[in-house]
Amino acid sequence: MLQEPYPELDDLLEMMGEAGRHLAEIEASEGAAGNISVCLRWPVEPRTRFPVMDEIELPQSVPELAGATFLVTGSGRRLREIIEIPTANIACIVVNEDGKTGKLYTSYHRRFERVTSEFNSHLAVHYDQICASKTNFHAVIHAQPVHLTYLSHIPRYQDEQYLNTHLLRWQPETIINLPEGIGFIPFRLPGSPELMAANVEALQQHRIVIWAKHGVMARSDVSVKRAADRVEYAETAAKYEYLNLCDGEIGEGLSVEEVRTICAAFNVQQTIF
């Protein structure tokens, strides 16, 4: 739950741009891959930056979010370019009272025809998390980091327990920042209802989940940059694991006892080790 004074619309657009740029810097959003959305529940005036308005049907009914505002990246847009002209790459959606439709606000110089095709998964996660926690802010990122995505193609890393014990062993910061570990969803068609449902369930238990052979989704109720940090923590762990595989698995990583000592010192509640 964010406290007043709330971030201004321009602040949120800037943070989305900074997050998008950094995801590109860590090679987690090649080309137009990846998408970002935030949901806020305090009043904003979208027309100051998005003067063009259309009515749209939402991917699902979200009656409890009537009046909520979403900032969502456009389909086919490059995350690294958001920071240059945010309003050309982002749309603003305000949920109508019926919870089934919304007002889509865009700028005159928008560079997309519709919002990201993954908005159904974004909206479903926002809805589930906000209804459960009553937070007034929530951010979601889908990215495609190279090493995490590569490992998801290897059968033994498709076991969630094996995945976490091997990725969270490389440095103390990982278990501290991802105490619930990394969730894993077997391959589902991108943009499908099956992926949407599996994603909602997995993110109830984790702050970041792998979409097998596709990428990851991360969430935060603090800031969009915090969600991007979670992608980076998980991707760094996967890079260590990949390096170890390339070197014949000569590294041992932190032992179970060492991880437990770290958790005790930093009061981290976890059930992985």
MIDOSE-1310 file (N, C-alpha, C; in nm, 2 decimals, decimal comma, always signed):
residues 273
mlqe	+0,08/-0,12/+0,00/+0,00/+0,00/+0,00/+0,09/+0,12/+0,00; +0,08/+0,20/-0,11/+0,16/+0,33/-0,11/+0,09/+0,44/-0,03; +0,16/+0,52/+0,03/+0,11/+0,63/+0,11/+0,12/+0,76/+0,04; +0,04/+0,86/+0,07/+0,05/+0,99/+0,01/+0,18/+1,06/+0,06
pype	+0,24/+1,14/-0,03/+0,19/+1,19/-0,16/+0,22/+1,08/-0,26; +0,12/+1,05/-0,34/+0,13/+0,94/-0,44/+0,21/+0,99/-0,56; +0,27/+0,89/-0,63/+0,35/+0,93/-0,75/+0,26/+1,00/-0,85; +0,31/+1,10/-0,92/+0,24/+1,17/-1,03/+0,24/+1,08/-1,15
lddl	+0,15/+1,11/-1,25/+0,15/+1,03/-1,37/+0,28/+1,03/-1,44; +0,35/+1,15/-1,45/+0,48/+1,16/-1,51/+0,58/+1,08/-1,44; +0,57/+1,07/-1,31/+0,67/+0,99/-1,23/+0,66/+0,84/-1,27; +0,53/+0,80/-1,28/+0,51/+0,66/-1,31/+0,56/+0,62/-1,46
lemm	+0,53/+0,71/-1,55/+0,58/+0,69/-1,69/+0,73/+0,69/-1,69; +0,79/+0,77/-1,61/+0,94/+0,78/-1,61/+0,99/+0,65/-1,55; +0,93/+0,60/-1,45/+0,98/+0,47/-1,38/+0,96/+0,35/-1,48; +0,85/+0,35/-1,55/+0,83/+0,25/-1,65/+0,93/+0,25/-1,76
geag	+0,97/+0,37/-1,80/+1,08/+0,39/-1,90/+1,21/+0,34/-1,84; +1,24/+0,37/-1,72/+1,37/+0,33/-1,66/+1,37/+0,18/-1,64; +1,26/+0,12/-1,60/+1,25/-0,03/-1,59/+1,27/-0,09/-1,73; +1,21/-0,04/-1,83/+1,22/-0,10/-1,96/+1,36/-0,09/-2,02
rhla	+1,42/+0,03/-1,99/+1,56/+0,04/-2,04/+1,66/-0,06/-1,97; +1,64/-0,08/-1,84/+1,72/-0,17/-1,77/+1,70/-0,31/-1,81; +1,58/-0,35/-1,83/+1,55/-0,49/-1,88/+1,62/-0,51/-2,01; +1,63/-0,41/-2,10/+1,70/-0,42/-2,22/+1,85/-0,43/-2,20
eiea	+1,90/-0,36/-2,10/+2,04/-0,36/-2,07/+2,09/-0,50/-2,02; +2,00/-0,58/-1,95/+2,03/-0,71/-1,91/+1,99/-0,82/-2,00; +1,96/-0,78/-2,13/+1,92/-0,87/-2,23/+1,80/-0,95/-2,20; +1,70/-0,88/-2,14/+1,57/-0,95/-2,11/+1,45/-0,91/-2,19
sega	+1,48/-0,83/-2,30/+1,37/-0,79/-2,39/+1,42/-0,76/-2,53; +1,46/-0,86/-2,60/+1,51/-0,85/-2,73/+1,39/-0,80/-2,82; +1,43/-0,71/-2,92/+1,33/-0,65/-3,01/+1,21/-0,59/-2,93; +1,09/-0,64/-2,97/+0,97/-0,59/-2,91/+0,92/-0,68/-2,80
agni	+1,01/-0,78/-2,75/+0,97/-0,87/-2,65/+0,95/-0,80/-2,52; +0,86/-0,85/-2,44/+0,83/-0,80/-2,30/+0,73/-0,69/-2,30; +0,67/-0,68/-2,18/+0,56/-0,58/-2,16/+0,55/-0,54/-2,01; +0,50/-0,42/-1,99/+0,49/-0,37/-1,85/+0,35/-0,31/-1,83
svcl	+0,30/-0,33/-1,71/+0,18/-0,26/-1,67/+0,18/-0,22/-1,52; +0,11/-0,12/-1,49/+0,09/-0,08/-1,35/-0,05/-0,05/-1,33; -0,10/-0,08/-1,21/-0,24/-0,04/-1,17/-0,23/+0,05/-1,05; -0,30/+0,16/-1,05/-0,31/+0,25/-0,94/-0,45/+0,28/-0,91
rwpv	-0,48/+0,31/-0,78/-0,62/+0,33/-0,73/-0,64/+0,46/-0,67; -0,56/+0,56/-0,70/-0,58/+0,70/-0,66/-0,62/+0,78/-0,79; -0,69/+0,89/-0,77/-0,73/+0,96/-0,89/-0,61/+1,02/-0,97; -0,62/+1,01/-1,10/-0,52/+1,08/-1,19/-0,60/+1,13/-1,30
eprt	-0,55/+1,23/-1,37/-0,61/+1,29/-1,49/-0,54/+1,25/-1,61; -0,58/+1,14/-1,68/-0,51/+1,09/-1,79/-0,50/+1,18/-1,91; -0,59/+1,27/-1,93/-0,59/+1,36/-2,05/-0,48/+1,46/-2,05; -0,41/+1,47/-1,94/-0,29/+1,56/-1,94/-0,18/+1,51/-2,03
rfpv	-0,18/+1,38/-2,05/-0,08/+1,31/-2,13/-0,14/+1,23/-2,24; -0,26/+1,18/-2,22/-0,33/+1,09/-2,32/-0,46/+1,15/-2,36; -0,47/+1,25/-2,45/-0,59/+1,32/-2,48/-0,69/+1,24/-2,57; -0,65/+1,13/-2,63/-0,74/+1,06/-2,72/-0,81/+0,95/-2,64
mdei	-0,95/+0,94/-2,65/-1,02/+0,85/-2,57/-1,11/+0,76/-2,66; -1,10/+0,63/-2,63/-1,19/+0,53/-2,69/-1,25/+0,44/-2,58; -1,36/+0,37/-2,61/-1,41/+0,27/-2,52/-1,36/+0,13/-2,57; -1,33/+0,05/-2,47/-1,28/-0,09/-2,50/-1,35/-0,19/-2,41
elpq	-1,35/-0,31/-2,45/-1,39/-0,42/-2,37/-1,27/-0,48/-2,30; -1,28/-0,51/-2,17/-1,16/-0,56/-2,10/-1,15/-0,71/-2,12; -1,03/-0,77/-2,11/-1,02/-0,92/-2,13/-1,10/-1,00/-2,03; -1,13/-0,95/-1,91/-1,22/-1,01/-1,81/-1,29/-0,91/-1,73
svpe	-1,40/-0,95/-1,67/-1,47/-0,86/-1,58/-1,39/-0,84/-1,45; -1,38/-0,71/-1,41/-1,30/-0,68/-1,29/-1,38/-0,57/-1,21; -1,50/-0,61/-1,16/-1,59/-0,51/-1,09/-1,53/-0,44/-0,97; -1,45/-0,52/-0,90/-1,38/-0,45/-0,78/-1,28/-0,35/-0,82
laga	-1,24/-0,34/-0,94/-1,14/-0,24/-0,98/-1,21/-0,13/-1,06; -1,34/-0,11/-1,05/-1,40/+0,01/-1,11/-1,33/+0,13/-1,07; -1,30/+0,22/-1,16/-1,23/+0,34/-1,14/-1,08/+0,33/-1,13; -1,03/+0,21/-1,13/-0,88/+0,20/-1,13/-0,82/+0,24/-1,26
tflv	-0,69/+0,28/-1,25/-0,62/+0,32/-1,37/-0,51/+0,23/-1,40; -0,49/+0,19/-1,53/-0,38/+0,11/-1,57/-0,29/+0,18/-1,67; -0,16/+0,17/-1,66/-0,07/+0,21/-1,76/-0,01/+0,09/-1,82; -0,02/+0,07/-1,95/+0,01/-0,05/-2,02/+0,09/-0,03/-2,14
tgsg	+0,20/-0,10/-2,17/+0,27/-0,09/-2,29/+0,19/-0,13/-2,41; +0,22/-0,07/-2,52/+0,15/-0,11/-2,65/+0,21/-0,23/-2,71; +0,13/-0,30/-2,79/+0,17/-0,42/-2,86/+0,28/-0,38/-2,96; +0,39/-0,46/-2,97/+0,49/-0,44/-3,06/+0,59/-0,33/-3,03
rrlr	+0,58/-0,27/-2,91/+0,67/-0,16/-2,87/+0,79/-0,22/-2,80; +0,90/-0,15/-2,82/+1,03/-0,19/-2,76/+1,04/-0,12/-2,62; +1,07/-0,21/-2,52/+1,08/-0,16/-2,38/+1,19/-0,05/-2,37; +1,29/-0,07/-2,44/+1,41/+0,02/-2,43/+1,37/+0,16/-2,48
eiie	+1,26/+0,18/-2,56/+1,23/+0,30/-2,62/+1,12/+0,38/-2,53; +1,07/+0,31/-2,43/+0,96/+0,38/-2,35/+1,02/+0,51/-2,30; +1,14/+0,51/-2,24/+1,19/+0,63/-2,17/+1,21/+0,75/-2,27; +1,22/+0,72/-2,40/+1,24/+0,83/-2,49/+1,11/+0,92/-2,51
ipta	+1,00/+0,85/-2,54/+0,87/+0,92/-2,55/+0,77/+0,82/-2,48; +0,75/+0,83/-2,35/+0,66/+0,73/-2,29/+0,52/+0,73/-2,35; +0,46/+0,84/-2,38/+0,33/+0,84/-2,43/+0,31/+0,78/-2,57; +0,42/+0,77/-2,64/+0,42/+0,70/-2,77/+0,41/+0,55/-2,76
niac	+0,45/+0,50/-2,64/+0,46/+0,36/-2,62/+0,37/+0,30/-2,51; +0,29/+0,38/-2,44/+0,21/+0,34/-2,33/+0,07/+0,39/-2,35; -0,03/+0,31/-2,31/-0,17/+0,35/-2,31/-0,21/+0,36/-2,16; -0,32/+0,44/-2,14/-0,38/+0,45/-2,01/-0,52/+0,40/-2,02
ivvn	-0,56/+0,31/-1,93/-0,69/+0,25/-1,93/-0,76/+0,28/-1,79; -0,88/+0,33/-1,79/-0,95/+0,35/-1,67/-1,08/+0,26/-1,67; -1,09/+0,18/-1,57/-1,20/+0,08/-1,57/-1,33/+0,15/-1,54; -1,43/+0,12/-1,63/-1,57/+0,18/-1,61/-1,64/+0,12/-1,49
edgk	-1,75/+0,17/-1,45/-1,83/+0,13/-1,34/-1,88/-0,01/-1,35; -1,90/-0,06/-1,48/-1,95/-0,19/-1,49/-1,84/-0,30/-1,48; -1,72/-0,26/-1,47/-1,61/-0,35/-1,46/-1,58/-0,44/-1,58; -1,66/-0,42/-1,68/-1,64/-0,50/-1,80/-1,57/-0,43/-1,92
tgkl	-1,58/-0,30/-1,91/-1,53/-0,21/-2,02/-1,44/-0,10/-1,95; -1,37/-0,03/-2,04/-1,29/+0,08/-1,99/-1,27/+0,18/-2,09; -1,22/+0,29/-2,04/-1,18/+0,40/-2,13/-1,03/+0,39/-2,16; -1,00/+0,38/-2,29/-0,86/+0,37/-2,34/-0,81/+0,51/-2,38
ytsy	-0,72/+0,56/-2,30/-0,66/+0,69/-2,33/-0,52/+0,67/-2,40; -0,50/+0,74/-2,51/-0,37/+0,74/-2,58/-0,34/+0,88/-2,62; -0,21/+0,90/-2,67/-0,17/+1,03/-2,72/-0,18/+1,03/-2,87; -0,17/+1,15/-2,93/-0,19/+1,16/-3,08/-0,07/+1,10/-3,15
hrrf	+0,04/+1,08/-3,08/+0,16/+1,02/-3,15/+0,19/+0,88/-3,10; +0,09/+0,81/-3,06/+0,11/+0,67/-3,02/+0,16/+0,59/-3,14; +0,24/+0,48/-3,11/+0,30/+0,40/-3,21/+0,26/+0,26/-3,21; +0,13/+0,24/-3,17/+0,08/+0,10/-3,16/-0,07/+0,11/-3,18
ervt	-0,13/+0,00/-3,23/-0,27/-0,01/-3,25/-0,35/-0,06/-3,13; -0,29/-0,14/-3,05/-0,36/-0,19/-2,93/-0,26/-0,22/-2,82; -0,31/-0,24/-2,70/-0,21/-0,27/-2,59/-0,16/-0,41/-2,61; -0,06/-0,45/-2,53/+0,01/-0,58/-2,54/-0,09/-0,69/-2,54
sefn	-0,06/-0,80/-2,62/-0,14/-0,92/-2,63/-0,14/-0,99/-2,49; -0,05/-0,96/-2,41/-0,04/-1,03/-2,28/-0,12/-0,96/-2,17; -0,20/-0,86/-2,21/-0,28/-0,78/-2,11/-0,37/-0,86/-2,03; -0,42/-0,97/-2,09/-0,51/-1,06/-2,02/-0,44/-1,12/-1,90
shla	-0,32/-1,16/-1,91/-0,24/-1,21/-1,80/-0,21/-1,10/-1,70; -0,17/-0,99/-1,75/-0,15/-0,87/-1,66/-0,27/-0,84/-1,57; -0,38/-0,82/-1,64/-0,50/-0,78/-1,58/-0,55/-0,88/-1,47; -0,54/-1,01/-1,51/-0,58/-1,12/-1,42/-0,49/-1,12/-1,29
vhyd	-0,36/-1,09/-1,30/-0,27/-1,09/-1,19/-0,30/-0,97/-1,10; -0,32/-0,85/-1,17/-0,35/-0,73/-1,09/-0,48/-0,75/-1,01; -0,58/-0,80/-1,08/-0,71/-0,82/-1,01/-0,70/-0,92/-0,89; -0,63/-1,03/-0,91/-0,62/-1,13/-0,80/-0,54/-1,07/-0,69
qica	-0,43/-1,00/-0,71/-0,34/-0,95/-0,61/-0,41/-0,83/-0,53; -0,47/-0,74/-0,61/-0,53/-0,63/-0,54/-0,66/-0,67/-0,46; -0,73/-0,76/-0,51/-0,85/-0,81/-0,43/-0,81/-0,88/-0,31; -0,69/-0,95/-0,31/-0,65/-1,02/-0,20/-0,58/-0,93/-0,09
sktn	-0,50/-0,84/-0,14/-0,42/-0,76/-0,05/-0,48/-0,62/-0,02; -0,57/-0,57/-0,10/-0,63/-0,44/-0,09/-0,53/-0,33/-0,11; -0,42/-0,36/-0,18/-0,32/-0,26/-0,21/-0,38/-0,16/-0,31; -0,32/-0,04/-0,31/-0,36/+0,07/-0,40/-0,26/+0,08/-0,52
fhav	-0,16/-0,01/-0,53/-0,07/-0,01/-0,64/-0,01/-0,15/-0,66; +0,00/-0,18/-0,79/+0,06/-0,31/-0,83/+0,12/-0,30/-0,97; +0,24/-0,35/-0,98/+0,32/-0,35/-1,11/+0,34/-0,49/-1,15; +0,34/-0,51/-1,28/+0,36/-0,65/-1,34/+0,45/-0,63/-1,46
ihaq	+0,55/-0,72/-1,47/+0,65/-0,71/-1,59/+0,65/-0,85/-1,65; +0,64/-0,86/-1,78/+0,68/-0,98/-1,85/+0,81/-0,95/-1,93; +0,91/-1,04/-1,91/+1,04/-1,02/-1,98/+1,09/-1,16/-2,03; +1,19/-1,16/-2,11/+1,24/-1,28/-2,17/+1,40/-1,29/-2,15
pvhl	+1,44/-1,30/-2,02/+1,58/-1,30/-1,99/+1,64/-1,43/-2,05; +1,76/-1,42/-2,11/+1,82/-1,53/-2,18/+1,85/-1,66/-2,10; +1,91/-1,64/-1,99/+1,96/-1,76/-1,91/+1,84/-1,83/-1,84; +1,75/-1,76/-1,79/+1,63/-1,82/-1,73/+1,55/-1,89/-1,83
tyls	+1,53/-1,83/-1,95/+1,45/-1,90/-2,05/+1,52/-2,02/-2,10; +1,66/-2,01/-2,12/+1,73/-2,13/-2,17/+1,72/-2,24/-2,07; +1,74/-2,22/-1,94/+1,73/-2,33/-1,84/+1,59/-2,39/-1,84; +1,49/-2,32/-1,88/+1,35/-2,37/-1,88/+1,33/-2,48/-1,99
hipr	+1,43/-2,48/-2,08/+1,42/-2,59/-2,19/+1,48/-2,72/-2,14; +1,55/-2,72/-2,03/+1,62/-2,84/-1,98/+1,53/-2,91/-1,88; +1,50/-3,04/-1,90/+1,40/-3,11/-1,82/+1,42/-3,10/-1,67; +1,54/-3,11/-1,62/+1,56/-3,12/-1,48/+1,53/-2,98/-1,41
yqde	+1,54/-2,87/-1,49/+1,51/-2,74/-1,43/+1,36/-2,71/-1,44; +1,28/-2,80/-1,50/+1,14/-2,78/-1,50/+1,07/-2,84/-1,38; +1,15/-2,89/-1,29/+1,11/-2,93/-1,15/+1,13/-2,81/-1,06; +1,03/-2,76/-1,00/+1,04/-2,63/-0,93/+1,14/-2,64/-0,81
qyln	+1,14/-2,75/-0,74/+1,23/-2,77/-0,63/+1,38/-2,77/-0,67; +1,40/-2,85/-0,78/+1,54/-2,86/-0,83/+1,58/-2,72/-0,89; +1,49/-2,65/-0,96/+1,52/-2,52/-1,01/+1,57/-2,42/-0,90; +1,49/-2,42/-0,79/+1,52/-2,32/-0,69/+1,64/-2,36/-0,60
thll	+1,66/-2,48/-0,57/+1,78/-2,52/-0,50/+1,91/-2,50/-0,57; +1,90/-2,50/-0,71/+2,02/-2,48/-0,79/+2,04/-2,33/-0,82; +1,93/-2,25/-0,84/+1,95/-2,11/-0,87/+1,97/-2,02/-0,75; +1,91/-2,06/-0,64/+1,92/-1,97/-0,52/+2,04/-2,00/-0,44
rwqp	+2,14/-2,08/-0,49/+2,25/-2,12/-0,41/+2,38/-2,03/-0,44; +2,37/-1,93/-0,53/+2,49/-1,87/-0,58/+2,53/-1,74/-0,51; +2,44/-1,67/-0,45/+2,48/-1,56/-0,37/+2,37/-1,53/-0,27; +2,41/-1,47/-0,15/+2,31/-1,45/-0,04/+2,19/-1,36/-0,08
etii	+2,21/-1,26/-0,17/+2,10/-1,17/-0,21/+1,98/-1,24/-0,27; +2,00/-1,35/-0,33/+1,89/-1,41/-0,41/+1,79/-1,46/-0,31; +1,82/-1,54/-0,21/+1,72/-1,59/-0,12/+1,66/-1,48/-0,04; +1,74/-1,37/-0,01/+1,68/-1,26/+0,07/+1,58/-1,18/-0,01
nlpe	+1,60/-1,17/-0,14/+1,50/-1,09/-0,23/+1,40/-1,18/-0,29; +1,42/-1,31/-0,30/+1,32/-1,40/-0,35/+1,29/-1,52/-0,25; +1,24/-1,49/-0,13/+1,23/-1,59/-0,03/+1,13/-1,70/-0,06; +1,03/-1,67/-0,15/+0,94/-1,78/-0,19/+0,99/-1,86/-0,31
gigf	+1,11/-1,82/-0,36/+1,17/-1,88/-0,47/+1,11/-1,84/-0,60; +1,14/-1,91/-0,71/+1,09/-1,88/-0,84/+0,99/-1,98/-0,88; +0,87/-1,94/-0,92/+0,77/-2,04/-0,97/+0,80/-2,09/-1,11; +0,73/-2,20/-1,14/+0,75/-2,25/-1,28/+0,62/-2,29/-1,34
ipfr	+0,59/-2,25/-1,46/+0,47/-2,29/-1,53/+0,51/-2,36/-1,66; +0,47/-2,49/-1,67/+0,50/-2,56/-1,80/+0,45/-2,48/-1,92; +0,50/-2,51/-2,03/+0,47/-2,43/-2,15/+0,32/-2,42/-2,17; +0,27/-2,30/-2,19/+0,13/-2,27/-2,23/+0,14/-2,17/-2,35
lpgs	+0,05/-2,17/-2,44/+0,04/-2,09/-2,55/+0,05/-1,94/-2,51; +0,14/-1,86/-2,56/+0,14/-1,71/-2,52/+0,01/-1,65/-2,54; -0,04/-1,57/-2,44/-0,16/-1,50/-2,46/-0,29/-1,58/-2,43; -0,27/-1,71/-2,40/-0,39/-1,80/-2,39/-0,46/-1,79/-2,26
pelm	-0,58/-1,83/-2,25/-0,65/-1,84/-2,11/-0,58/-1,94/-2,02; -0,52/-2,04/-2,08/-0,45/-2,14/-1,99/-0,33/-2,08/-1,93; -0,25/-2,00/-2,00/-0,14/-1,93/-1,94/-0,19/-1,83/-1,84; -0,29/-1,76/-1,87/-0,34/-1,66/-1,77/-0,38/-1,72/-1,64
aanv	-0,45/-1,83/-1,64/-0,50/-1,90/-1,52/-0,38/-1,96/-1,44; -0,29/-2,02/-1,51/-0,17/-2,08/-1,44/-0,08/-1,97/-1,38; -0,07/-1,85/-1,45/+0,01/-1,74/-1,41/-0,05/-1,68/-1,28; -0,18/-1,66/-1,28/-0,24/-1,61/-1,16/-0,22/-1,70/-1,04
ealq	-0,23/-1,83/-1,05/-0,21/-1,92/-0,94/-0,07/-1,92/-0,90; +0,03/-1,92/-0,99/+0,17/-1,93/-0,95/+0,21/-1,80/-0,88; +0,16/-1,68/-0,92/+0,20/-1,56/-0,86/+0,13/-1,53/-0,73; +0,04/-1,62/-0,69/-0,01/-1,61/-0,55/+0,09/-1,66/-0,45
qhri	+0,18/-1,74/-0,50/+0,28/-1,80/-0,41/+0,42/-1,74/-0,43; +0,45/-1,68/-0,54/+0,58/-1,63/-0,58/+0,57/-1,48/-0,63; +0,69/-1,42/-0,62/+0,70/-1,28/-0,68/+0,75/-1,28/-0,82; +0,80/-1,39/-0,87/+0,84/-1,41/-1,00/+0,82/-1,56/-1,05
viwa	+0,77/-1,58/-1,17/+0,75/-1,71/-1,22/+0,81/-1,72/-1,36; +0,86/-1,84/-1,39/+0,91/-1,87/-1,53/+0,79/-1,92/-1,61; +0,78/-1,87/-1,73/+0,69/-1,93/-1,83/+0,78/-2,02/-1,91; +0,77/-2,15/-1,90/+0,86/-2,24/-1,97/+0,87/-2,21/-2,12
khgv	+1,00/-2,20/-2,16/+1,03/-2,18/-2,30/+0,98/-2,04/-2,36; +0,96/-1,95/-2,27/+0,90/-1,82/-2,31/+0,96/-1,70/-2,24; +0,97/-1,71/-2,11/+1,02/-1,59/-2,03/+0,98/-1,60/-1,89; +0,95/-1,48/-1,83/+0,91/-1,47/-1,69/+0,81/-1,36/-1,67
mars	+0,74/-1,37/-1,56/+0,65/-1,26/-1,51/+0,69/-1,23/-1,37; +0,71/-1,10/-1,34/+0,74/-1,06/-1,20/+0,64/-0,95/-1,16; +0,61/-0,94/-1,03/+0,52/-0,85/-0,97/+0,58/-0,77/-0,85; +0,52/-0,66/-0,82/+0,56/-0,58/-0,70/+0,44/-0,49/-0,66
dvsv	+0,42/-0,47/-0,53/+0,32/-0,37/-0,49/+0,39/-0,25/-0,43; +0,52/-0,24/-0,47/+0,60/-0,12/-0,42/+0,64/-0,03/-0,54; +0,69/-0,09/-0,65/+0,72/+0,00/-0,76/+0,75/-0,10/-0,88; +0,74/-0,04/-1,00/+0,77/-0,12/-1,12/+0,92/-0,15/-1,13
kraa	+1,00/-0,06/-1,07/+1,14/-0,09/-1,07/+1,18/-0,21/-0,98; +1,10/-0,23/-0,87/+1,12/-0,34/-0,78/+1,09/-0,47/-0,86; +0,98/-0,47/-0,94/+0,95/-0,59/-1,02/+1,06/-0,62/-1,12; +1,12/-0,51/-1,18/+1,24/-0,53/-1,27/+1,36/-0,59/-1,19
drve	+1,38/-0,54/-1,07/+1,49/-0,60/-0,99/+1,47/-0,75/-0,97; +1,35/-0,79/-0,95/+1,32/-0,93/-0,93/+1,36/-1,02/-1,05; +1,33/-0,96/-1,17/+1,38/-1,02/-1,29/+1,53/-1,03/-1,29; +1,60/-0,92/-1,26/+1,74/-0,92/-1,26/+1,80/-1,02/-1,16
yaet	+1,75/-1,03/-1,03/+1,80/-1,12/-0,94/+1,79/-1,26/-0,99; +1,67/-1,30/-1,04/+1,65/-1,43/-1,09/+1,74/-1,46/-1,21; +1,75/-1,37/-1,30/+1,84/-1,39/-1,42/+1,98/-1,40/-1,38; +2,03/-1,32/-1,29/+2,17/-1,33/-1,24/+2,19/-1,47/-1,18
aaky	+2,10/-1,52/-1,11/+2,11/-1,66/-1,05/+2,12/-1,76/-1,17; +2,04/-1,74/-1,27/+2,04/-1,84/-1,38/+2,17/-1,83/-1,46; +2,23/-1,71/-1,46/+2,36/-1,69/-1,53/+2,47/-1,76/-1,46; +2,47/-1,75/-1,33/+2,56/-1,83/-1,25/+2,55/-1,98/-1,28
eyln	+2,42/-2,03/-1,28/+2,40/-2,17/-1,30/+2,45/-2,21/-1,44; +2,42/-2,12/-1,54/+2,46/-2,15/-1,68/+2,61/-2,16/-1,69; +2,68/-2,06/-1,62/+2,83/-2,06/-1,62/+2,88/-2,19/-1,56; +2,81/-2,24/-1,45/+2,86/-2,36/-1,39/+2,84/-2,48/-1,48
lcdg	+2,73/-2,48/-1,55/+2,71/-2,59/-1,65/+2,82/-2,59/-1,75; +2,86/-2,47/-1,80/+2,96/-2,46/-1,90/+3,10/-2,50/-1,85; +3,12/-2,49/-1,72/+3,25/-2,52/-1,66/+3,25/-2,66/-1,60; +3,15/-2,74/-1,64/+3,15/-2,88/-1,59/+3,10/-2,90/-1,45
eige	+3,02/-2,80/-1,41/+2,96/-2,80/-1,27/+3,06/-2,82/-1,16; +3,17/-2,74/-1,17/+3,27/-2,75/-1,07/+3,24/-2,66/-0,94; +3,15/-2,57/-0,96/+3,11/-2,48/-0,85/+3,01/-2,55/-0,76; +3,02/-2,53/-0,63/+2,92/-2,59/-0,54/+2,82/-2,50/-0,48
glsv	+2,84/-2,37/-0,49/+2,74/-2,27/-0,44/+2,74/-2,28/-0,29; +2,64/-2,20/-0,24/+2,62/-2,20/-0,09/+2,56/-2,33/-0,05; +2,61/-2,38/+0,06/+2,55/-2,51/+0,12/+2,42/-2,48/+0,18; +2,34/-2,58/+0,20/+2,21/-2,57/+0,27/+2,23/-2,50/+0,40
eevr	+2,33/-2,54/+0,48/+2,35/-2,48/+0,61/+2,39/-2,33/+0,60; +2,47/-2,30/+0,49/+2,50/-2,16/+0,47/+2,38/-2,07/+0,44; +2,29/-2,13/+0,35/+2,17/-2,05/+0,32/+2,08/-2,04/+0,44; +2,07/-2,14/+0,52/+1,99/-2,13/+0,64/+2,05/-2,03/+0,74
tica	+2,18/-2,02/+0,75/+2,24/-1,92/+0,84/+2,21/-1,78/+0,79; +2,22/-1,76/+0,66/+2,18/-1,63/+0,60/+2,04/-1,59/+0,63; +1,95/-1,69/+0,62/+1,81/-1,66/+0,64/+1,78/-1,63/+0,79; +1,85/-1,70/+0,88/+1,83/-1,67/+1,02/+1,88/-1,53/+1,05
afnv	+1,99/-1,49/+0,99/+2,05/-1,36/+1,02/+1,97/-1,25/+0,97; +1,90/-1,27/+0,86/+1,82/-1,16/+0,80/+1,67/-1,19/+0,81; +1,63/-1,28/+0,90/+1,49/-1,31/+0,93/+1,41/-1,34/+0,80; +1,47/-1,42/+0,72/+1,40/-1,46/+0,59/+1,33/-1,59/+0,62
qqti	+1,20/-1,59/+0,59/+1,11/-1,70/+0,60/+1,11/-1,77/+0,47; +1,16/-1,90/+0,46/+1,16/-1,97/+0,34/+1,15/-2,12/+0,37; +1,11/-2,19/+0,27/+1,09/-2,34/+0,28/+1,16/-2,42/+0,17; +1,25/-2,35/+0,10/+1,32/-2,42/-0,01/+1,44/-2,50/+0,04
f	+1,52/-2,45/+0,14/+1,64/-2,52/+0,19/+1,61/-2,57/+0,33
